[in-house]
Amino acid sequence: MVEKNEQTHKWTFLTNHAHVIVCLSINPAMRMRDIADRVGITERAVQKIIADLTHEGYLEIDRRGRCNSYRLNSGLHLRHPIEAGHTIGELLKLFIKSPTETHQTQIKTGLSPESNKQD
């Protein structure tokens, strides 16, 4: 028997790297802790993914005091040879709605930049 708290899915179509990119495209100021909760991985795993993405040029970090804001380089191509003809921006278009719909989603899911401000 599987308990309710036990994770029942074993795999997804997207990697954790893609999940982090989607989170940051919705809210560039999202805290690592919130990304980890949303993706279902540890905060340390998020740190590693952000380091990978930054090292490869997919992500730039703007440090603002103790807070970070992230910029995606959506023009870079995906890494695997099968999808190398497509960009990060094309991938994100599959998941990111229009600005109005995105704002409504942020409010419903608590992903708005205002919800991640630290006091």
Secondary structure, DSSP 8 states (H G I E B T S, - for coil): ---TTS------SS-HHHHHHHHHHH-TT--HHHHHHHHTS-HHHHHHHHHHHHHTTSEEEEEETTEEEEEE-TTSB-SSTTTTTSBHHHHHHHH---HHHHHHHHHHHT-SGGGG---
